[in-house]
Each structure stands twice: as structure tokens, then as C-alpha cells.
Amino acid sequence: MAYDTQLADRIREYLADLPDLEIEEKKMFRGLAFMVNGKMCVNVSGENLMCRFDPERMEELAGKRGFEPMIMKGRELSGYCYISPEGIKTKKELAWFIDVCLEFNEQAKVSKKKKNS
């Protein structure tokens, strides 16, 4: 499935205005991930924004318009969610979610690199 290139552009535009961030884009999760300082921060997955956030904020995010829990192998992943287009219509709404993810990014651990056998 292709990802929403307009949403990717909106994220790029927002992140470009933030100083001191090392940003890298990687194709992953059948979409486009925005790596910030070496860690996955947000991802464009289809038409949704995938967020990586502090699991302690789950209840707060679950109350937002467009929130969908991230389910993998039948289990809800703590600290990850999808936000459908209806929850990120405005620049302010998108910025709020990106800011939540950036805040967690500072304390998030870097994923271990897989070794090739």
C-alpha cells in the first residue's frame, strides 16, 4: 500500500522548522518513517499518522479525534497508535501529535541493529 505523500510533506515542513534535530527518512512499516536523532518518531502509514509516544500518555491520546490503537499479532502495542486523517486536518492538530512524539523521542531508546548472519 502506498503512503500519503501529502501527509509526508506536511511532516517534513513541520520538522524543517525545528532546529537541532537530525532527521532521516526511511521506508518501513509499509510507509515512510521519520527518524529523529536515530530513533523512529512518526511514520506515514497509508493515510494515517503512526505515532510513537510515552505509554503513560495513552489515555490522553485515546481521547483525541482520529485515534486508533496499534494492534500487532492481536495485541495492542503500548506507546504506539495511528491517527486517521480526521484527527490531523489542521496544521495545529498535526503539530500537537508530532510534538508529543518528539517529546518522547528524547527519552526513547534506540532500536538495536540486527546482525546479519
Contact map, one row per residue, 1 for C-alpha under 8 A:
111000000000000000000000000001100000000000000100000000000000000000000000000000000000000000000000000000000000000000000
111100000000000000000000000001100000000000000100000000000000000000000000000000000000000000000000000000000000000000000
111110000000000000000000000001110000000000011110000000000000000000000000000000000000000000000000000000000000000000000
011111110000000000000000000000000000000000011111000000000000000000000000000000000000000000000000000000000000000000000
001111111000000000000000000000000000000000000000000000000000000000000000000000000000000000000000000000000000000000000
000111111100000000000000000000000000000000000000000000000000000000000000000000000000000000000000000000000000000000000
000111111110000000000000000000000000000000010010100000000000000000000000000000000000000000000000000000000000000000000
000111111111000000000000000000010000000000010000000000000000000000000000000000000000000000000000000000000000000000000
000011111111100000000000000000000000000000000000000000000000000000000000000000000000000000000000000000000000000000000
000001111111110000000000000000000000000000000000000000000000000000000000000000000000000000000000000000000000000000000
000000111111111000000000000000000000000000000000000000000000000000000000000000000000000000000100000000000000000000000
000000011111111100000000000000000000000000000000000000000000000000000000000000000000000000000000000000000000000000000
000000001111111110000000000000000000000000000000000000000000000000000000000000000000000000000000000000000000000000000
000000000111111111000000000000000000000000000000000000000000000000000000000000000000000000000010000000000000000000000
000000000011111111000000000000000000000000000000000000000000000000000000000000000000000000000000000000000000000000000
000000000001111111100000000000000000000000000000000000000000000000000000000000000000000000000000000000000000000000000
000000000000111111100000000000000000000000000000000000000000000000000000000000000000000000000000000000000000000000000
000000000000011111111000000000000000000000000000000000000000000000000000000000000000000000000000000000000000000000000
000000000000000111111000000000000000000000000000000000000000000000000000000000000000000000000000000000000000000000000
000000000000000001111100000000000000000000000000000000000000000000000000000000000000000000000000000000000000000000000
000000000000000001111110000000000001100000000000000000000000000000000000000000000000000000000000000000000000000000000
000000000000000000011111000000000011110000000000000000000000000000000000000000000000000000000000000000000000000000000
000000000000000000001111100000000111110000000000000000000000000000000000000000000000000000000000000000000000000000000
000000000000000000000111110000000111010000000000000000000000000000000000000000000000000000000000000000000000000000000
000000000000000000000011111000011110000000000000000000000000000000000000000000000000000000000000000000000000000000000
000000000000000000000001111100011110000000000000000000000000000000000000000000000000000000000000000000000000000000000
000000000000000000000000111111111000000000000000000000000000000000000000000000000000000000000000000000000000000000000
000000000000000000000000011111111000000000000000000000000000000000000000000000000000000000000000000000000000000000000
000000000000000000000000001111111000000000001000000000000000000000000000000000000000000000000000000000000000000000000
111000000000000000000000001111110000000000001100000000000000000000000000000000000000000000000000000000000000000000000
111000000000000000000000001111111000000000111100000000000000000000000000000000000000000000000000000000000000000000000
001000010000000000000000111111111100000000111000000000000000000000000000000000000000000000000000000000000000000000000
000000000000000000000000111110111110000111110000000000000000000000000000000000000000000000000000000000000000000000000
000000000000000000000011110000011111000111100000000000000000000000000000000000000000000000000000000000000000000000000
000000000000000000000111110000001111111111000000000000000000000000000000000000000000000000000000000000000000000000000
000000000000000000001111000000000111111110000000000000000000000000000000000000000000000000000000000001001000000000000
000000000000000000001110000000000011111000000000000000000000000000000000000000000000000000000000000000000000000000000
000000000000000000000111000000000011111100000000000000000000000000000000000000000000000000000000000000000000010000000
000000000000000000000000000000000011111110000000000000000000000000000000000000000000000000000000000000001001111000000
000000000000000000000000000000001111011111100000000100000000000000000000000000000000000000000000000000001000000000000
000000000000000000000000000000001111001111100000001100000000000000000000000000000000000000000000000011001000000000000
000000000000000000000000000000001110000111110000111100000000000000000000000000000000000000000000010010000000000000000
000000000000000000000000000000111100000111111000111000000000000000000000000000000000000000000000000000000000000000000
001100110000000000000000000000111000000001111111110000000000000000000000000000000000000000000000000000000000000000000
001100000000000000000000000011110000000000111111110000000000000000000000000000000000000000000000000000000000000000000
111100000000000000000000000001100000000000011111000000000000000000000000000000000000000000000000000000000000000000000
001100100000000000000000000000000000000000011111100000000000000000000000000000000001100000000000000000000000000000000
000100000000000000000000000000000000000000011111110000000000000000000000000000000111100000000000000000000000000000000
000000100000000000000000000000000000000001111011111000000000000000000000000000000111100000000000000000000000000000000
000000000000000000000000000000000000000001111001111100000000000000000000000000011110000000000000000000000000000000000
000000000000000000000000000000000000000011100000111110000000000000000000000000111110000000000000110010000000000000000
000000000000000000000000000000000000000111000000011111000000000000000000000000111000000000000000000010011000000000000
000000000000000000000000000000000000000000000000001111101000000000000000000000110000000000000000000110111000000000000
000000000000000000000000000000000000000000000000000111111100000000000000000000100000000000000000000010010000000000000
000000000000000000000000000000000000000000000000000011111100000000000000000001110000000000000000000000000000000000000
000000000000000000000000000000000000000000000000000001111110000000000000000000100000000000000000000000000000000000000
000000000000000000000000000000000000000000000000000011111111100000000000000000100000000000000000000000000000000000000
000000000000000000000000000000000000000000000000000001111111110000000000000001100000000000000000000000000000000000000
000000000000000000000000000000000000000000000000000000011111111000000000000000000000000000000000000000000000000000000
000000000000000000000000000000000000000000000000000000001111111100000000000000000000000000000000000000000000000000000
000000000000000000000000000000000000000000000000000000001111111100100000000000000000000000000000000000000000000000000
000000000000000000000000000000000000000000000000000000000111111100111000000000000000000000000000000000000000000000000
000000000000000000000000000000000000000000000000000000000011111110100000000000000000000000000000000000000000000000000
000000000000000000000000000000000000000000000000000000000001111111100000000000000000001000000000000000000000000000000
000000000000000000000000000000000000000000000000000000000000001111100000000000000010011000000000000000000000000000000
000000000000000000000000000000000000000000000000000000000000000111110000000000000111111100000000000000000000000000000
000000000000000000000000000000000000000000000000000000000000111111111000000000001111001000000000000000000000000000000
000000000000000000000000000000000000000000000000000000000000010001111100000000001111000000000000000000000000000000000
000000000000000000000000000000000000000000000000000000000000010000111110000110011100000000000000000000000000000000000
000000000000000000000000000000000000000000000000000000000000000000011111000110011100000000000000000000000000000000000
000000000000000000000000000000000000000000000000000000000000000000001111111110000000000000000000000000000000000000000
000000000000000000000000000000000000000000000000000000000000000000000111111110000000000000000000000000000000000000000
000000000000000000000000000000000000000000000000000000000000000000000011111000000000000000000000000000000000000000000
000000000000000000000000000000000000000000000000000000000000000000000011111100000000000000000000000000000000000000000
000000000000000000000000000000000000000000000000000000000000000000000011111110000000000000000000000000000000000000000
000000000000000000000000000000000000000000000000000000000000000000001111011111000000000000000000000000000000000000000
000000000000000000000000000000000000000000000000000000000000000000001111001111111000000000000000000000000000000000000
000000000000000000000000000000000000000000000000000000100100000000000000000111110000000000000000000000000000000000000
000000000000000000000000000000000000000000000000001111111100000000000000000011111000000000000000000000000000000000000
000000000000000000000000000000000000000000000000011110100000000000001100000011111100000000000000000000000000000000000
000000000000000000000000000000000000000000000000011100000000000000111100000010111110000000000000000000000000000000000
000000000000000000000000000000000000000000000001111000000000000001111100000000011111000000000000000000000000000000000
000000000000000000000000000000000000000000000001111000000000000011110000000000001111111100000000000000000000000000000
000000000000000000000000000000000000000000000011100000000000000001110000000000000111111100000000000000000000000000000
000000000000000000000000000000000000000000000011100000000000000001000000000000000011111110000000000000000000000000000
000000000000000000000000000000000000000000000000000000000000000011000000000000000011111110000000000000000000000000000
000000000000000000000000000000000000000000000000000000000000000111100000000000000011111110001100000000000000000000000
000000000000000000000000000000000000000000000000000000000000000001000000000000000011111111101100000000000000000000000
000000000000000000000000000000000000000000000000000000000000000000000000000000000000111111101100000000000000000000000
000000000000000000000000000000000000000000000000000000000000000000000000000000000000000111111100000000000000000000000
000000000000000000000000000000000000000000000000000000000000000000000000000000000000000111111110000000000000000000000
000000000000000000000000000000000000000000000000000000000000000000000000000000000000000001111111000000000000000000000
000000000000000000000000000000000000000000000000000000000000000000000000000000000000001111111111100000000000000000000
000000000010000000000000000000000000000000000000000000000000000000000000000000000000001111111111110000000000000000000
000000000000010000000000000000000000000000000000000000000000000000000000000000000000000000111111111000000000000000000
000000000000000000000000000000000000000000000000000000000000000000000000000000000000000000011111111100000000000000000
000000000000000000000000000000000000000000000000001000000000000000000000000000000000000000001111111110000000000000000
000000000000000000000000000000000000000001000000001000000000000000000000000000000000000000000111111111000000000000000
000000000000000000000000000000000000000000000000000000000000000000000000000000000000000000000011111111100000000000000
000000000000000000000000000000000000000000000000000010000000000000000000000000000000000000000001111111110000000000000
000000000000000000000000000000000000000011000000001111000000000000000000000000000000000000000000111111111000000000000
000000000000000000000000000000000001000010000000000000000000000000000000000000000000000000000000011111111100000000000
000000000000000000000000000000000000000000000000000010000000000000000000000000000000000000000000001111111110000000000
000000000000000000000000000000000000000000000000000111000000000000000000000000000000000000000000000111111111000000000
000000000000000000000000000000000001001110000000000110000000000000000000000000000000000000000000000011111111000000000
000000000000000000000000000000000000000000000000000000000000000000000000000000000000000000000000000001111111000000000
000000000000000000000000000000000000000000000000000000000000000000000000000000000000000000000000000000111111100000000
000000000000000000000000000000000000001000000000000000000000000000000000000000000000000000000000000000011111110000000
000000000000000000000000000000000000001000000000000000000000000000000000000000000000000000000000000000000011111000000
000000000000000000000000000000000000011000000000000000000000000000000000000000000000000000000000000000000001111100000
000000000000000000000000000000000000001000000000000000000000000000000000000000000000000000000000000000000000111110000
000000000000000000000000000000000000000000000000000000000000000000000000000000000000000000000000000000000000011111000
000000000000000000000000000000000000000000000000000000000000000000000000000000000000000000000000000000000000001111100
000000000000000000000000000000000000000000000000000000000000000000000000000000000000000000000000000000000000000111110
000000000000000000000000000000000000000000000000000000000000000000000000000000000000000000000000000000000000000011111
000000000000000000000000000000000000000000000000000000000000000000000000000000000000000000000000000000000000000001111
000000000000000000000000000000000000000000000000000000000000000000000000000000000000000000000000000000000000000000111
